[in-house]
Amino acid sequence: MRIDLSDLMDGSIEKLVDEAVLDVTAKVTLDAHRNLVEASPVKSGAFRGAWTVETPNKAYDDGMIENDKEYAAALAKGHSPQAPSGWVENSIEAATRL
C-alpha cells in the first residue's frame, strides 16, 4: 500500500497545527481564568467580579487574564486569610496540567 501525503504539504498541516495551538491556548486561558475566579477571596465580591479574560486571536499569541482592582497584587501575595500566598500560581498551574 502506498499513501501519498503530498496534497497535505500545501500548508494544510501547518494550518491544522496552528488551529490546534490556538484551541489549546484558548482553553488554557479560559481554564486559568475560571480557576482564578473560583479561588479569589470574597468579601464584597468586587475582586472576584473584576477578572477579565481575553483569548488569543491567532496561533502562538498569548491569552490575557487581568484584575484591575488596586489591591489585586496584595491579594495575590496572600494578604487574605481566604487566599494564602501562591493561590494565583496554583490556579494557573492547575490550568496548564495535561
Secondary structure, 3 states (H helix, E strand, C coil): CCCCCHHHHHCHHHHHHHHHHHHHHHHHHHHHHHHHHHHCCCCCCHHHHCEEEECCCCCCCCCEEEECCCCHHHHHCCCECCECCCHHHHHHHHHHCC
